[in-house]
Amino acid sequence: MSETTPFQIPTTGDLHWFKVPPKVFFEPFSIRYLAELKDLSKIFIVSDRMIYKLGYVERVMEVLKRRRNQVEIEIYIDVPIEPTTKAITEALNVMNTFGPDNIIAIGGGSVMCVAKIMWMLYEHPELKLQDIPTQFADIKENVFSGPEVGEKARLICVPTTSGNGSEVSPFCILVDEKTNTTYPIAHYNLIPSVAIVDPEFTYTVPKRTLADNGFDMLSHSIEAYISTYANDFANGMCLEALQLIFKNLVNGYNGCSCARANLHNASTIAGMAHGNAYLGLVHALAYKIANHFHIHHGRVAGILLPHIIRYNAKAPIEGQSQLKKYDVMEKFGRICDRTGLNPGNNAAESLASECEKLLKGTESATGFAQCGIDEKEWKDAVHDIAVTTLESQYSKYNPKKATVPELKEILIASYKPIA
């Protein structure tokens, strides 16, 4: 599709939309807006012990205490690394007893996932936690329906890492610790009420965490841009996020505060984009691999991204579907143009190579062998990962419909580090 081609009007049942939080505050020290927001009196803060030790919870409480009205505050800081059913149940019991009118989530992806599901269950006590994975599995089924939120409380998200964009997206995950199963949860009513994107909370993030999260947001931006649900509104955000990421990831990794501030914005921008255009094979595979081998899914996404870019650029095999509406090579060319990359004779190869340079520039793993995975264990898992990946909702939005043999080939190739 050329730049001058009019937007193709979706057919009936194929509507597009763009849903984001009603309020997004972004700039250094934007946490101060908590002192001015209306309708805060009983506040339940959700966080984890590391964030508490860093003083970030106290910083938020200091701002809240500057409000003109007196506020009641209850805190829960026992969110684990994974958003488990146990953590949600425990935190929800405390929150129900307190009865807040605002929930403030301070932390990374796990904290925001816990807060989102708690919010839904607080608003709708008739819902059962065990039913959430099946009720909220396919986002397109519930675009304009489903249980409403916001009657009892608002959800205010304050991300302390840059990566998953959960503060502005309809997505989260739920981990059943009894079965060791990770469930992707998706519903537009899980979009927070307010996002406060304050880079001051990110300056102490360890460089390894920043790099892993950086490749998460990089893959968000590229996948949303080439998704079969890509749209004019999300496209611009994808390109802006990509420009910020390519310019700032290495410098942010090396500790530059200005670069980290730019990356924090990029993460939220990419979150808005992928929340409305969706993702593809990188994340479909990444969640399966991360769950199986217990590796940060951003690190997994970084390893896979160059392989999937090259895969999507190949012509489909006979009988394989690829929507003509989405010219993937042309889109890769636009990414190169916007980010200042030389597309050469093959924009996809230029983009994949640049992603590999970023991996090396941030001292990141370029193959799964560098993640401590035994080669035999990897090969034994490849088939099951490939099969279950095709069941993921993300696979449906990839511009090329993959086969199990193709995914196995990608997985085998991604084991060894690049030269």
N, C-alpha and C positions, 0 to 999 in steps of 0.2 A: 504494500500500500504506500503510495507516494505521499509526500507532505501535503500535496494539493488535493488529494482524493477526499471527497466529503465523507464525514463519519457515516458508517453504515448503520441505519436505524435497526435496532434489534427486533427480531420477530416476536410475536406474542409469546409470553412465557420466558423471554430471554431479556428481561429488563436489566438495566444497569443502575447503580446507585452509588452514593458516596456518603458514608456515615463515619463521623468522628466525634470526639467529645465536644460538648457545647462550649467549653472553655479550655484553652491551652495557654499557659503562661511560660515564657521561655526567655531567659537571660540570666546572667550571674545575679545571685541573691534574689531570684524571683520567688523564693520561699516566703518572702515578706508579704506576699499577697494573701497569705493565710490570716493575716491580721485584719484584712479589709473585706474578705468574702462575707456575704450575708448568710444568715441562717446557720450559724454554728454555735451550738450550746453544749451538746453532749457528744464527745468525740472519742471514738475507739481507734487506737493506733495499733496497727499490725506490723510487726517487723521481726528481725532475727537478732540473735545475741551479738553477732559480729558488728552489725550496724549500730546496735545499742552501745557496744564498747567504743566504737569510733566517735560517739557523741552526737550522731545525727538525730537520734530520737529526741535527745535533750534540746538540740538546736530547734527542732520543730516545736517542741513544747514551749520554749522561750518566746517564739513568735506568737503562739496562741495566747500566751499570758499577757501579751500587749494589746489584746482586743479590748474594745470599749465595754463589751458585755462579759460577765463572768462565765467561765466555761468549766465543765466537768470533763476530766480526762481519765480514761482507763487504757492501759497498755497491755499488749500480748506480744512477747518477744521470743517465743519458742518455735517459730517456724523453722523447719529443718531445710536441708539443702534441696530436697525434693518436696513438691507440694502433695503430701500424702493424705490419704483419707483420715488417718488418725489425727494429724495436725489440724485438719479442717474441723473435725468433730469437736476436738478439745477447745479450739479457739471460738467456735460458734457457740458452745455452751456458755463460755465466759461473756461473749458479746450479747447473747440473748438475755442474760441476767442484767446486764448493764443498760441495754436499750438505747443505743446511740441514735443521733440524727445525722451523724457524719462518720464515715469510716475513712481513715487515712492509712494508706499502705506505703511504707517507707522501705525500699529495698530493691532487690533484683527480681528476676522473673518468677522465682518460687514464691516470694512474698506476695507479688501481685496476683499470681494464680490463686493462691489461698484466699486472698481478699475478695477476688471476683466471685468465686464459688460461694464463699460465706455470705456475701452480699445477696446473691440470688436466693440462698436458703433462708436468710434472715427475712427477706421480703415475702417469701413464699414457704412458710413452714410445712405446707402440705406436700412439698416436693421431698423426695428421699434422695440422699446422697448417692446411693447405689444406682439410682435411675438416671443420674445426670449424664453418664457417658452415652447412653442410647438415645436420650431425649435431645441432646445437643451435639449430635455427631455430624450432621450435614448442614452446613451454614445456609445453603441455598433453599433449604426446606422451611426456614424460619425467618426470612428476611423481614416480613411485615406482620409476623404473628409471634406467639409465645408469651410467657409470663413477663409482665412489665416490672421494671424496677424503679426506685426513686421515690416511692410513696412514703416509706419509713426513713430512708437515709440516702445520702449521696455517697459515692465512692470517689475519693481524691487520691490519685496515684502520684508518688514522688519517686521516680526511678533513681537509683544510686549507681547503676551501671548503664552503659550504652550498648544496646545490642538487640534485644528482642522486640522492642516497641510495644510491649504489652499495655503501657499506659494509655495508648490510643487505639488499640486493636480489639476485635471481638474474640480473640483466641486465648486459650490457656490450656494447661495440661493437668491431669489428675493421675496420681500414682497410687495404685492399690498395692500396698506393701506386702500383703498376704500372698498375692499371686505374682508379684514383681512385674505387673503390667502397667504400661503408661498409656493413658487414654487421651487423645486430642479432643478438646472441647471447643465448640464454636457456636456462638450465638451473638447477634448484634446487640442484644440487650445486656451483654456483658461488657460493652464499651463503657469505660469509666465516665463519671460526670465531669471531672476536672483532672487535667494533667498539669503538673508543675515540673517543668524541665529545667532544672537548675544545675548548671555544670559544676558548681562548687561542691556538689556531693560526689563527683567523679574523680577528683584530683588525687585521691589516695588509692584508687583502684590499682591492684597489681598489674604490671605490664602484660603478664601472661593472660590474665583474665580479659584485659582490654583487647588483646589480639584475637582471642577466641570469639569474643562478642563482636569484634570488628568484622570478622568473616561471616558471622550470622547476619549482620545488617547488609553486608555486601551481597550476599546471596538473596536476601529479601528483595533488594532493589532490582537485581538482574532478573530474578524469577518473576516478579510481579510485572516487569516491563514486557516480558515475552509470553506471559500467561495468556491462555485462551480467553480470559476474562479481563484482559488489559483494556483500559479505557482512557479517554483524553484527560480526565481529572487525575488519575493515578500516574499516567505516563510522565507528566511534568515533575511530579514529586520523585519518581524513580530516578530521573536524570539529574535532578538537583542533589539528591542524596548521593548518587554515584560520584558526582563531581567533588562533593565534600569528602567522601571516603577516600578516593584515590589521592587527593591532595594532603590529607591529614593523618592517615592511619599510621604510617611509619613514624612521623613526628610525635603523634600521640603516644605511641608505644615507647618512644624514647623520653617521654615525660613532659613534653611541651603542653602547658596549660591551655594555651589558645587553641591548639589542635584538638585537645580533648573536648573543649567547649564546642567546637565545630562538629566533632563526632557525635556529641550528645544530641545536637539538633538533627544530624543526619539520621540517627537511630529512630527518632520520633517521626521524621518525615517518611522514612522507609516503612515504619509501622503503619502510618496512615495509608500508604500505597498498598502494601500487601494485605491490609485488612479489607480492602475493597477490590483488589484484583487477584488476590490469592497467590499461591506459590506453585512449585512444580516438583520435578524429580529429585532435586538436591535435598529438599526437606523431607520428601517422602522416604528417601533412603536414610537420611541423617537420623531421623527419629528412631528408625528400626535399629540402626547400628549403635547409636548412643545408648539405647535401652538394653541391647544385648551385651555390649562390652563395657558399659558404664564409663563412657567418655563424654566430655562436654559436646553437645550437639553442634555448637558453633565451630569447634575444632574439626569435627567430622565434615561439616558443610564446606569449610575451607579446602579440605583435601579433595572433596568430590567436585567442587565447582568447576575447575578447568576441564575435567573429564566430561561433565554434563554439557558444558558450553560446546565442546567439540562434537559431542553426540547429537545435540539438537541441530547443529549446523549441517549435518550429513543429510543427503536426500533420503526420504523414507524408502524402505524396501517395498517391493511389490505387494500390494494389498494392505499396506500400513497407512493409517489415516494421519493426515497433517492438514490442518485447516488452511485453506488458501488465503483466508482473510488476514492471516498473520504471517508476514514475510519475515522469518526469523533473521536471515542474513542482513536484510535491510535494517532491522532493528539493532542488530549488533553494530552495524555501521554508524547508526545514530548515536549509540553509546560512545563509540570511538570519537566521533565529532564533538560531542558535548564535553568529554573528559580530556580532550587534547591528545588522544592516542592516534598514532599513525595506523590507519586500517590496512595499508599495503594492498596486497592482492586478496587478502582473506581477513575480513574484520573479526570473524570468530576466533581465528588463531591468534590475532593480535590481542584480543581481549583475554583469552585464556592464558597467554604468555604473561600479560600484565598481572593477572591474578596470581600466577606462580611467582612473579617478582615480589609481590606483596607478601606472600608466604615466607619467602627467604628474607625479605627486609624486616620481618617481625620474628625471625627465628622460629617459625612455626613448622609443625610437621607437614611434610608434603606427600607422605604415604603412611598407610596404617601400620606398617612395620615399626615406624618411629613412635607409635602409641603403646608399645609394649605388648602387642598382640602376636601370639605364636602363629606362624604361617599355616600350620596344619589346622589349628583351631579356626583360623580365618576361612580357609578353603572349605572346611566342614560346615560353616555357617552360611556360606554364600547362597546356596540354593534357597534355603528357607527365607533369608532376607529378601531375595529377589521376588519370591512368590508373594510374601506378605506385603511388600512394597506396592504391588499392583492393586492391592485392596485399599490402599490409603486414598483419602479424598484428594490429597495434593496431586496424585498421579493424573487425575482427571483434567487438571488445568495445565499440564505440560503441553507445549505445542506439538510434540510428537508422541504418539502413543507407543510406549515401550513394550517389549516382549521380555519374557523371563530370560532367554538366552542372551539378549542384549544387556540386560542388567547384570547378569553373571559376568559377562565380559568386562563391563565397566568396573565391577567390584574387584575382579582379579587384577586388572591393570592398576587399580588405585592402591594396591598393597605396597608395592615397592616405591621408595622415594624417587622424586625426579632428580636427574643428574645436575 
